[in-house]
Amino acid sequence: MDTLRAIALMVLGMALLALSDAFIKLSSLQAPSGQVMMAIGLGGCCVFLILARIKKMPLRRADALNPKVLWRNIFEMIGGLGMIVGLSHIPLSVMAAIMQTAPLAVTLGAALFLGENVGWRRWSAIGVGLVGMLMVIRPFGTAFTGWEIFAVTGVIGLAARDLVTRTLPAAIPSVVVSAWGMASIVPVGLVLLLVSGRAPVFTLPALAPMAAAIAVTAGGYLAVTNAMRMAEVAAVSPFRYTRLIFTASLGMLIFGERPDGWTYAGAALILAAGLYTFVREHRLARARQRDVNRGL
């Protein structure tokens, strides 16, 4: 029963995060991307600080200056900039497909920078996923706008952030780390706003989607966190890919997007590669655990 509730929470979390993408895109139609980025950073930081206070988690200056935390914040800046600028200029369906390559990018980064052993099967899955991404963005096609590069950069930044997160000291609470990460994108948003030359917009049609994005992002974070604690990762994590369905559907319903056959085919390859990589990693983890148990 706990597993079913965990799966339901994971699906709910992905739906809320897809709504966050849609609200960010709606905001960017009314206000500069830099303003949207600042609002998301400030709002998210406040939410996580409140959660830290509720859970009585300390905010230690020494932890904030930990080199690994600082590197995580740098990658958070890169990821946040790429994602918000990407969401502002490319269709949600394309953005959703590109975002699903993040787990493959994490596996690739773990092999290259953390020394994790990746066999030929997972290397093949990574290659298939990259082919799928190229099918979605088609860098040499007439549909390519150049803004897709920001989305790809965002995926790389967030994947690097997740890799650094793996190496953080366990004593630093995740909620506190998330608060610092959200705070780090505020100055990037300010620079983006100044560079754009556009004035901030404080009308209701601009501010309402920003507030909604902050609320649903916090709700999605809590739903995913609770889901991962209620059941085994193997049972819950594959349902992360429902975000692709939710985000693409919202793109069609709200923005009238109509993905072409290349986008569907590329998204399918990315989805298949991601799911295979996850299943393969889980099997290897179980095999290593059995070996450890036998050694005991």
VEXNU-399843 format. One record per atom (N, C-alpha, C): residue in three letters; x, y, z. Coordinates in steps of 0.1 Angstrom, whole numbers, padded with zeros to 4 digits, always signed. Layout:
// VEXNU-399843
ALAXYZ ...
This chain:
// VEXNU-399843
MET+0008-0012+0000 MET+0000+0000+0000 MET+0009+0013+0000 ASP+0020+0012+0008 ASP+0029+0024+0008 ASP+0035+0026-0006 THR+0037+0015-0013 THR+0043+0017-0027 THR+0033+0023-0036 LEU+0021+0020-0035 LEU+0011+0026-0044 LEU+0009+0041-0040 ARG+0009+0044-0028 ARG+0009+0058-0024 ARG+0021+0066-0028 ALA+0033+0059-0028 ALA+0045+0066-0032 ALA+0045+0069-0047 ILE+0040+0059-0055 ILE+0039+0061-0069 ILE+0029+0072-0072 ALA+0018+0073-0065 ALA+0008+0083-0067 ALA+0014+0097-0064 LEU+0022+0098-0053 LEU+0029+0110-0050 LEU+0039+0114-0060 MET+0046+0104-0066 MET+0056+0107-0076 MET+0050+0113-0088 VAL+0039+0107-0092 VAL+0031+0112-0104 VAL+0026+0126-0102 LEU+0020+0128-0089 LEU+0016+0141-0086 LEU+0027+0151-0086 GLY+0039+0147-0081 GLY+0050+0156-0081 GLY+0054+0160-0095 MET+0054+0150-0104 MET+0058+0153-0118 MET+0047+0162-0125 ALA+0034+0160-0122 ALA+0024+0169-0127 ALA+0026+0183-0122 LEU+0029+0185-0109 LEU+0031+0198-0104 LEU+0044+0205-0110 LEU+0054+0197-0112 LEU+0066+0203-0118 LEU+0064+0207-0133 ALA+0055+0199-0140 ALA+0052+0202-0153 ALA+0044+0215-0153 LEU+0035+0217-0144 LEU+0027+0229-0142 LEU+0037+0241-0140 SER+0047+0239-0132 SER+0057+0249-0129 SER+0063+0254-0143 ASP+0067+0244-0151 ASP+0073+0248-0164 ASP+0063+0257-0172 ALA+0050+0253-0172 ALA+0040+0260-0179 ALA+0038+0274-0174 PHE+0038+0275-0160 PHE+0037+0289-0154 PHE+0049+0298-0157 ILE+0061+0292-0157 ILE+0073+0299-0160 ILE+0072+0305-0174 LYS+0067+0296-0184 LYS+0066+0300-0197 LYS+0055+0311-0199 LEU+0044+0310-0191 LEU+0034+0321-0192 LEU+0039+0334-0186 SER+0047+0333-0176 SER+0053+0345-0170 SER+0062+0352-0180 SER+0070+0344-0187 SER+0080+0349-0196 SER+0073+0356-0208 LEU+0060+0353-0211 LEU+0053+0360-0221 LEU+0049+0374-0217 GLN+0049+0377-0204 GLN+0045+0390-0199 GLN+0057+0398-0194 ALA+0067+0391-0188 ALA+0078+0398-0181 ALA+0092+0393-0186 PRO+0102+0400-0184 PRO+0116+0396-0188 PRO+0120+0383-0181 SER+0128+0375-0188 SER+0132+0362-0183 SER+0140+0364-0170 GLY+0148+0375-0170 GLY+0156+0378-0158 GLY+0147+0380-0145 GLN+0136+0387-0147 GLN+0127+0390-0136 GLN+0121+0377-0132 VAL+0117+0368-0141 VAL+0111+0355-0138 VAL+0121+0347-0130 MET+0134+0347-0134 MET+0144+0339-0127 MET+0146+0344-0113 MET+0147+0358-0111 MET+0148+0363-0098 MET+0136+0359-0089 ALA+0124+0360-0094 ALA+0112+0356-0086 ALA+0113+0342-0082 ILE+0116+0333-0091 ILE+0117+0319-0088 ILE+0127+0316-0078 GLY+0139+0322-0079 GLY+0150+0321-0070 GLY+0146+0325-0056 LEU+0141+0338-0055 LEU+0137+0343-0042 LEU+0126+0335-0035 GLY+0116+0332-0043 GLY+0104+0325-0038 GLY+0108+0311-0033 GLY+0116+0304-0042 GLY+0120+0290-0038 GLY+0129+0290-0026 CYS+0138+0300-0025 CYS+0147+0302-0013 CYS+0139+0303-0001 CYS+0129+0312-0001 CYS+0120+0314+0011 CYS+0113+0302+0015 VAL+0108+0294+0005 VAL+0100+0282+0008 VAL+0110+0272+0015 PHE+0122+0270+0010 PHE+0131+0261+0016 PHE+0136+0265+0030 LEU+0138+0278+0031 LEU+0142+0283+0044 LEU+0131+0281+0055 ILE+0118+0283+0051 ILE+0107+0280+0060 ILE+0107+0265+0064 LEU+0109+0257+0054 LEU+0109+0242+0057 LEU+0121+0239+0066 ALA+0132+0245+0064 ALA+0144+0243+0073 ALA+0141+0247+0087 ARG+0134+0259+0088 ARG+0131+0264+0102 ARG+0121+0254+0108 ILE+0111+0250+0101 ILE+0101+0240+0106 ILE+0107+0228+0111 LYS+0117+0223+0104 LYS+0124+0210+0107 LYS+0136+0213+0117 LYS+0138+0226+0120 LYS+0148+0229+0130 LYS+0162+0225+0125 MET+0164+0228+0112 MET+0177+0225+0106 MET+0186+0237+0106 PRO+0198+0236+0111 PRO+0207+0248+0113 PRO+0212+0253+0099 LEU+0214+0266+0099 LEU+0219+0273+0087 LEU+0233+0278+0091 ARG+0243+0269+0089 ARG+0257+0272+0094 ARG+0265+0279+0082 ARG+0272+0289+0086 ARG+0280+0297+0076 ARG+0291+0288+0070 ALA+0296+0279+0079 ALA+0307+0271+0074 ALA+0302+0261+0063 ASP+0290+0256+0064 ASP+0284+0247+0054 ASP+0282+0255+0041 ALA+0277+0267+0042 ALA+0274+0275+0030 ALA+0287+0278+0022 LEU+0299+0278+0029 LEU+0311+0281+0023 LEU+0319+0268+0019 ASN+0313+0257+0022 ASN+0319+0244+0018 ASN+0322+0244+0003 PRO+0334+0241-0002 PRO+0337+0242-0016 PRO+0327+0234-0025 LYS+0323+0222-0020 LYS+0314+0214-0028 LYS+0300+0221-0029 VAL+0296+0228-0019 VAL+0283+0235-0019 VAL+0284+0247-0029 LEU+0296+0254-0028 LEU+0298+0265-0038 LEU+0298+0260-0052 TRP+0304+0249-0055 TRP+0304+0243-0068 TRP+0289+0240-0072 ARG+0282+0234-0063 ARG+0268+0230-0066 ARG+0260+0243-0070 ASN+0263+0254-0062 ASN+0255+0266-0065 ASN+0259+0272-0079 ILE+0272+0270-0083 ILE+0276+0275-0096 ILE+0268+0267-0107 PHE+0268+0254-0105 PHE+0261+0246-0115 PHE+0245+0249-0115 GLU+0240+0252-0103 GLU+0226+0256-0102 GLU+0224+0269-0110 MET+0233+0278-0110 MET+0232+0290-0117 MET+0231+0287-0132 ILE+0240+0279-0137 ILE+0241+0275-0151 ILE+0228+0268-0155 GLY+0224+0258-0147 GLY+0212+0251-0150 GLY+0199+0260-0150 GLY+0198+0268-0140 GLY+0187+0277-0139 GLY+0186+0287-0151 LEU+0197+0292-0154 LEU+0197+0302-0166 LEU+0193+0295-0179 GLY+0199+0283-0181 GLY+0195+0275-0193 GLY+0181+0272-0194 MET+0175+0267-0182 MET+0162+0262-0182 MET+0152+0273-0184 ILE+0154+0284-0177 ILE+0144+0295-0177 ILE+0144+0302-0191 VAL+0156+0305-0196 VAL+0157+0311-0209 VAL+0152+0301-0220 GLY+0155+0288-0218 GLY+0149+0279-0228 GLY+0134+0278-0228 LEU+0129+0277-0216 LEU+0114+0277-0214 LEU+0108+0290-0220 SER+0115+0301-0220 SER+0109+0313-0225 SER+0108+0314-0240 HIS+0116+0305-0247 HIS+0117+0307-0262 HIS+0114+0295-0270 ILE+0114+0283-0264 ILE+0111+0271-0272 ILE+0098+0264-0267 PRO+0092+0256-0276 PRO+0080+0249-0272 PRO+0082+0240-0259 LEU+0071+0239-0251 LEU+0072+0231-0239 LEU+0075+0216-0243 SER+0069+0211-0254 SER+0071+0197-0258 SER+0086+0195-0261 VAL+0093+0204-0267 VAL+0107+0203-0270 VAL+0115+0204-0258 MET+0111+0213-0249 MET+0118+0215-0236 MET+0117+0202-0228 ALA+0105+0196-0228 ALA+0103+0184-0220 ALA+0112+0173-0224 ALA+0113+0171-0237 ALA+0121+0160-0243 ALA+0135+0162-0239 ILE+0140+0174-0241 ILE+0154+0177-0238 ILE+0157+0175-0223 MET+0148+0179-0214 MET+0150+0177-0200 MET+0151+0162-0196 GLN+0145+0153-0203 GLN+0145+0139-0200 GLN+0159+0133-0202 THR+0168+0140-0209 THR+0181+0135-0210 THR+0190+0137-0198 ALA+0185+0144-0188 ALA+0193+0147-0176 ALA+0198+0135-0169 PRO+0190+0124-0167 PRO+0195+0112-0160 PRO+0207+0106-0169 LEU+0206+0106-0182 LEU+0216+0101-0190 LEU+0229+0109-0189 ALA+0227+0122-0188 ALA+0239+0131-0186 ALA+0245+0129-0172 VAL+0237+0126-0162 VAL+0243+0122-0149 VAL+0251+0110-0149 THR+0246+0099-0156 THR+0253+0087-0158 THR+0267+0089-0165 LEU+0266+0097-0176 LEU+0278+0101-0184 LEU+0288+0108-0175 GLY+0283+0118-0167 GLY+0292+0125-0159 GLY+0298+0117-0148 ALA+0290+0108-0142 ALA+0295+0099-0132 ALA+0307+0090-0137 ALA+0306+0086-0149 ALA+0316+0078-0155 ALA+0329+0086-0158 LEU+0327+0098-0163 LEU+0338+0106-0167 LEU+0345+0113-0155 PHE+0338+0117-0145 PHE+0343+0126-0134 PHE+0344+0119-0121 LEU+0335+0109-0118 LEU+0335+0103-0105 LEU+0341+0089-0106 GLY+0345+0084-0117 GLY+0352+0071-0119 GLY+0342+0059-0117 GLU+0329+0062-0119 GLU+0320+0050-0118 GLU+0321+0041-0131 ASN+0320+0028-0128 ASN+0321+0019-0139 ASN+0308+0018-0148 VAL+0309+0022-0160 VAL+0298+0021-0169 VAL+0301+0012-0180 GLY+0293+0001-0181 GLY+0295-0009-0192 GLY+0290-0005-0205 TRP+0292-0013-0215 TRP+0288-0010-0229 TRP+0273-0008-0231 ARG+0265-0015-0223 ARG+0251-0014-0224 ARG+0246+0000-0221 ARG+0251+0006-0209 ARG+0247+0019-0206 ARG+0254+0030-0215 TRP+0266+0027-0220 TRP+0272+0036-0229 TRP+0263+0037-0242 SER+0258+0025-0246 SER+0249+0025-0258 SER+0236+0032-0255 ALA+0231+0031-0243 ALA+0218+0038-0240 ALA+0221+0053-0240 ILE+0232+0057-0235 ILE+0235+0072-0235 ILE+0236+0077-0250 GLY+0243+0069-0258 GLY+0243+0072-0272 GLY+0230+0073-0279 VAL+0221+0064-0276 VAL+0207+0064-0281 VAL+0200+0076-0276 GLY+0202+0080-0264 GLY+0195+0091-0258 GLY+0200+0104-0265 LEU+0213+0105-0268 LEU+0218+0117-0274 LEU+0213+0118-0289 VAL+0212+0107-0295 VAL+0206+0107-0309 VAL+0192+0112-0308 GLY+0184+0107-0298 GLY+0170+0112-0296 GLY+0170+0127-0294 MET+0179+0132-0286 MET+0179+0147-0284 MET+0182+0154-0297 LEU+0192+0149-0305 LEU+0195+0155-0318 LEU+0183+0155-0327 MET+0175+0144-0326 MET+0162+0144-0334 MET+0152+0154-0330 VAL+0152+0157-0317 VAL+0143+0167-0312 VAL+0147+0181-0316 ILE+0160+0185-0314 ILE+0164+0198-0316 ILE+0168+0201-0331 ARG+0173+0190-0338 ARG+0176+0192-0352 ARG+0185+0204-0355 PRO+0197+0204-0350 PRO+0206+0216-0350 PRO+0208+0222-0364 PHE+0207+0213-0375 PHE+0209+0218-0388 PHE+0197+0219-0397 GLY+0185+0218-0390 GLY+0172+0219-0397 GLY+0167+0233-0397 THR+0156+0235-0404 THR+0150+0248-0405 THR+0142+0251-0393 ALA+0139+0241-0385 ALA+0131+0244-0372 ALA+0140+0249-0361 PHE+0153+0247-0363 PHE+0162+0251-0352 PHE+0163+0266-0350 THR+0162+0271-0338 THR+0162+0285-0335 THR+0174+0290-0328 GLY+0182+0281-0322 GLY+0194+0285-0314 GLY+0191+0286-0300 TRP+0178+0288-0296 TRP+0174+0289-0282 TRP+0175+0275-0275 GLU+0174+0265-0284 GLU+0175+0251-0278 GLU+0188+0249-0271 ILE+0199+0256-0275 ILE+0212+0255-0269 ILE+0211+0258-0254 PHE+0202+0268-0251 PHE+0201+0271-0236 PHE+0195+0259-0229 ALA+0185+0253-0235 ALA+0179+0241-0228 ALA+0189+0230-0226 VAL+0198+0227-0236 VAL+0208+0217-0235 VAL+0218+0221-0224 THR+0222+0234-0224 THR+0231+0239-0214 THR+0225+0238-0200 GLY+0212+0240-0199 GLY+0205+0239-0186 GLY+0206+0224-0181 VAL+0204+0215-0190 VAL+0204+0200-0186 VAL+0218+0197-0182 ILE+0229+0202-0189 ILE+0242+0199-0184 ILE+0245+0205-0171 GLY+0241+0218-0168 GLY+0243+0224-0155 GLY+0236+0216-0144 LEU+0223+0212-0146 LEU+0216+0205-0136 LEU+0222+0191-0134 ALA+0227+0185-0144 ALA+0233+0172-0142 ALA+0246+0173-0134 ALA+0254+0183-0137 ALA+0266+0186-0129 ALA+0262+0189-0115 ARG+0251+0196-0113 ARG+0247+0199-0099 ARG+0244+0187-0092 ASP+0237+0177-0098 ASP+0233+0165-0092 ASP+0245+0156-0089 LEU+0255+0157-0098 LEU+0267+0149-0095 LEU+0275+0155-0083 VAL+0276+0168-0082 VAL+0282+0174-0070 VAL+0274+0171-0057 THR+0261+0171-0059 THR+0252+0168-0047 THR+0255+0154-0041 ARG+0259+0144-0050 ARG+0262+0131-0045 ARG+0274+0131-0036 THR+0283+0141-0037 THR+0295+0141-0030 THR+0294+0150-0017 LEU+0283+0157-0015 LEU+0281+0166-0004 LEU+0282+0158+0010 PRO+0287+0164+0020 PRO+0287+0158+0033 PRO+0273+0155+0038 ALA+0271+0143+0043 ALA+0257+0139+0048 ALA+0252+0148+0058 ALA+0261+0155+0066 ALA+0256+0164+0077 ALA+0249+0176+0072 ILE+0250+0180+0059 ILE+0244+0192+0054 ILE+0230+0188+0049 PRO+0219+0193+0055 PRO+0206+0189+0051 PRO+0202+0193+0037 SER+0195+0184+0030 SER+0191+0187+0016 SER+0183+0200+0014 VAL+0174+0202+0024 VAL+0165+0214+0023 VAL+0174+0227+0024 VAL+0184+0227+0032 VAL+0193+0238+0034 VAL+0201+0240+0021 VAL+0206+0229+0016 VAL+0214+0230+0003 VAL+0205+0236-0008 SER+0193+0231-0008 SER+0183+0236-0019 SER+0181+0251-0017 ALA+0180+0256-0005 ALA+0177+0270-0002 ALA+0189+0278-0008 TRP+0201+0274-0005 TRP+0213+0281-0010 TRP+0213+0281-0025 GLY+0209+0269-0031 GLY+0209+0268-0045 GLY+0200+0277-0052 MET+0187+0278-0046 MET+0177+0287-0052 MET+0182+0302-0050 ALA+0188+0305-0039 ALA+0193+0319-0037 ALA+0204+0323-0047 SER+0211+0313-0051 SER+0223+0316-0060 SER+0218+0320-0074 ILE+0206+0317-0078 ILE+0202+0320-0092 ILE+0196+0335-0092 VAL+0194+0341-0080 VAL+0189+0354-0080 VAL+0198+0364-0087 PRO+0211+0365-0083 PRO+0220+0374-0090 PRO+0221+0372-0105 VAL+0220+0359-0109 VAL+0221+0356-0123 VAL+0209+0362-0130 GLY+0197+0361-0124 GLY+0185+0367-0129 GLY+0186+0382-0130 LEU+0193+0388-0120 LEU+0195+0403-0121 LEU+0203+0407-0132 VAL+0214+0400-0134 VAL+0223+0403-0146 VAL+0216+0401-0159 LEU+0208+0390-0160 LEU+0200+0388-0172 LEU+0191+0399-0175 LEU+0184+0404-0164 LEU+0175+0415-0165 LEU+0182+0427-0170 LEU+0193+0430-0165 LEU+0200+0442-0168 LEU+0205+0441-0183 VAL+0210+0430-0187 VAL+0215+0428-0200 VAL+0204+0429-0211 SER+0192+0424-0207 SER+0181+0424-0216 SER+0176+0439-0220 GLY+0178+0448-0210 GLY+0174+0462-0212 GLY+0159+0464-0211 ARG+0152+0454-0206 ARG+0138+0455-0204 ARG+0135+0458-0190 ALA+0124+0466-0188 ALA+0120+0470-0174 ALA+0112+0459-0168 PRO+0113+0457-0155 PRO+0104+0447-0148 PRO+0089+0450-0150 VAL+0082+0440-0150 VAL+0067+0441-0151 VAL+0060+0437-0139 PHE+0051+0445-0133 PHE+0045+0442-0120 PHE+0030+0441-0122 THR+0025+0437-0133 THR+0011+0436-0135 THR+0006+0422-0130 LEU-0007+0420-0128 LEU-0012+0408-0123 LEU-0010+0396-0133 PRO-0012+0398-0146 PRO-0009+0387-0156 PRO+0005+0382-0155 ALA+0015+0391-0151 ALA+0029+0387-0150 ALA+0032+0380-0137 LEU+0027+0386-0126 LEU+0031+0382-0113 LEU+0023+0369-0109 ALA+0011+0368-0113 ALA+0003+0356-0109 ALA+0009+0343-0113 PRO+0014+0341-0126 PRO+0020+0329-0130 PRO+0033+0326-0122 MET+0041+0337-0119 MET+0053+0335-0111 MET+0050+0330-0097 ALA+0040+0335-0091 ALA+0036+0330-0077 ALA+0031+0316-0078 ALA+0024+0313-0089 ALA+0019+0299-0091 ALA+0030+0290-0093 ALA+0040+0294-0101 ALA+0052+0285-0103 ALA+0059+0282-0091 ILE+0061+0292-0082 ILE+0068+0290-0069 ILE+0060+0280-0061 ALA+0047+0281-0060 ALA+0038+0273-0052 ALA+0039+0258-0057 VAL+0037+0256-0070 VAL+0036+0243-0075 VAL+0050+0236-0075 THR+0061+0244-0076 THR+0074+0238-0075 THR+0077+0233-0061 ALA+0073+0241-0051 ALA+0074+0236-0037 ALA+0066+0224-0035 GLY+0054+0224-0040 GLY+0045+0212-0038 GLY+0051+0200-0045 GLY+0057+0202-0057 GLY+0063+0191-0064 GLY+0075+0185-0057 TYR+0083+0194-0052 TYR+0095+0190-0044 TYR+0091+0181-0032 LEU+0081+0186-0025 LEU+0076+0179-0013 LEU+0070+0165-0017 ALA+0063+0165-0028 ALA+0057+0152-0032 ALA+0067+0142-0036 VAL+0077+0147-0043 VAL+0088+0138-0048 VAL+0096+0133-0036 THR+0099+0142-0026 THR+0107+0138-0015 THR+0100+0128-0006 ASN+0087+0130-0004 ASN+0079+0120+0004 ASN+0078+0107-0004 ALA+0077+0107-0017 ALA+0075+0095-0025 ALA+0088+0087-0023 MET+0100+0093-0024 MET+0112+0086-0024 MET+0115+0080-0010 ARG+0109+0085+0000 ARG+0111+0080+0014 ARG+0101+0069+0017 MET+0090+0068+0010 MET+0079+0059+0013 MET+0081+0045+0007 ALA+0089+0044-0004 ALA+0090+0031-0011 ALA+0104+0030-0017 GLU+0107+0018-0022 GLU+0120+0016-0028 GLU+0122+0025-0041 VAL+0134+0029-0043 VAL+0137+0038-0054 VAL+0133+0031-0067 ALA+0135+0018-0068 ALA+0133+0010-0080 ALA+0118+0011-0084 ALA+0109+0011-0074 ALA+0095+0012-0077 ALA+0090+0025-0081 VAL+0096+0036-0076 VAL+0091+0049-0077 VAL+0098+0057-0089 SER+0111+0056-0090 SER+0118+0065-0099 SER+0114+0065-0114 PRO+0110+0053-0119 PRO+0106+0053-0133 PRO+0094+0062-0136 PHE+0086+0065-0126 PHE+0075+0074-0128 PHE+0079+0088-0129 ARG+0092+0091-0128 ARG+0096+0105-0131 ARG+0094+0109-0145 TYR+0094+0099-0154 TYR+0093+0102-0168 TYR+0078+0106-0172 THR+0069+0105-0163 THR+0056+0110-0166 THR+0056+0125-0168 ARG+0066+0131-0163 ARG+0067+0146-0165 ARG+0068+0149-0180 LEU+0074+0141-0188 LEU+0074+0143-0202 LEU+0060+0144-0208 ILE+0051+0134-0203 ILE+0037+0134-0208 ILE+0030+0146-0204 PHE+0031+0150-0191 PHE+0024+0161-0185 PHE+0028+0174-0192 THR+0041+0176-0194 THR+0046+0189-0199 THR+0042+0190-0214 ALA+0044+0179-0221 ALA+0040+0180-0236 ALA+0025+0183-0237 SER+0017+0176-0228 SER+0003+0178-0229 SER-0001+0193-0226 LEU+0005+0199-0216 LEU+0003+0213-0212 LEU+0007+0222-0224 GLY+0017+0218-0231 GLY+0021+0226-0242 GLY+0011+0226-0253 MET+0004+0215-0255 MET-0006+0214-0265 MET-0019+0221-0260 LEU-0023+0220-0248 LEU-0035+0225-0243 LEU-0035+0240-0241 ILE-0023+0245-0235 ILE-0023+0259-0232 ILE-0017+0268-0243 PHE-0007+0262-0250 PHE+0000+0271-0260 PHE-0002+0266-0274 GLY-0011+0256-0276 GLY-0015+0252-0289 GLY-0003+0245-0297 GLU+0006+0239-0290 GLU+0017+0233-0297 GLU+0013+0220-0303 ARG+0019+0217-0315 ARG+0017+0205-0322 ARG+0030+0199-0326 PRO+0036+0190-0317 PRO+0049+0184-0320 PRO+0048+0176-0333 ASP+0059+0176-0340 ASP+0060+0169-0353 ASP+0065+0154-0350 GLY+0066+0146-0360 GLY+0070+0133-0359 GLY+0084+0131-0354 TRP+0093+0140-0358 TRP+0107+0139-0353 TRP+0108+0141-0338 THR+0100+0150-0333 THR+0099+0153-0318 THR+0094+0141-0311 TYR+0083+0135-0316 TYR+0078+0123-0309 TYR+0088+0111-0309 ALA+0094+0109-0321 ALA+0104+0098-0322 ALA+0116+0101-0313 GLY+0121+0113-0313 GLY+0133+0116-0305 GLY+0129+0114-0290 ALA+0117+0119-0286 ALA+0113+0118-0272 ALA+0112+0103-0268 ALA+0107+0095-0277 ALA+0105+0080-0274 ALA+0119+0074-0272 LEU+0129+0078-0280 LEU+0143+0072-0279 LEU+0148+0077-0265 ILE+0147+0089-0262 ILE+0152+0094-0249 ILE+0145+0087-0237 LEU+0132+0085-0238 LEU+0125+0078-0228 LEU+0130+0064-0226 ALA+0131+0057-0237 ALA+0135+0043-0237 ALA+0150+0042-0232 ALA+0158+0050-0236 ALA+0172+0050-0231 ALA+0173+0053-0216 GLY+0165+0063-0212 GLY+0165+0066-0197 GLY+0160+0055-0189 LEU+0149+0049-0193 LEU+0144+0038-0185 LEU+0153+0026-0185 TYR+0159+0023-0196 TYR+0169+0012-0196 TYR+0181+0014-0187 THR+0186+0027-0188 THR+0197+0030-0179 THR+0194+0029-0165 PHE+0182+0033-0161 PHE+0178+0032-0147 PHE+0177+0017-0143 VAL+0170+0009-0151 VAL+0168-0005-0148 VAL+0182-0012-0146 ARG+0191-0009-0156 ARG+0204-0015-0155 ARG+0212-0011-0143 GLU+0212+0002-0139 GLU+0218+0007-0127 GLU+0213+0000-0115 HIS+0200-0002-0114 HIS+0193-0008-0103 HIS+0198-0022-0102 ARG+0198-0030-0113 ARG+0203-0044-0112 ARG+0217-0045-0107 LEU+0226-0036-0112 LEU+0240-0036-0108 LEU+0241-0033-0093 ALA+0233-0023-0088 ALA+0233-0020-0074 ALA+0229-0032-0066 ARG+0219-0039-0070 ARG+0214-0051-0063 ARG+0225-0062-0063 ALA+0232-0063-0074 ALA+0242-0073-0075 ALA+0254-0070-0065 ARG+0258-0057-0065 ARG+0268-0053-0056 ARG+0264-0055-0041 GLN+0252-0053-0038 GLN+0247-0055-0024 GLN+0247-0069-0021 ARG+0244-0078-0030 ARG+0244-0092-0027 ARG+0259-0097-0025 ASP+0268-0091-0032 ASP+0282-0095-0030 ASP+0287-0090-0016 VAL+0282-0078-0012 VAL+0286-0073+0001 VAL+0280-0082+0012 ASN+0268-0086+0010 ASN+0261-0095+0020 ASN+0268-0108+0021 ARG+0273-0114+0010 ARG+0280-0126+0010 ARG+0293-0125+0017 GLY+0300-0113+0015 GLY+0312-0111+0022 GLY+0311-0110+0037 LEU+0299-0106+0041 LEU+0297-0105+0056 LEU+0295-0119+0061 
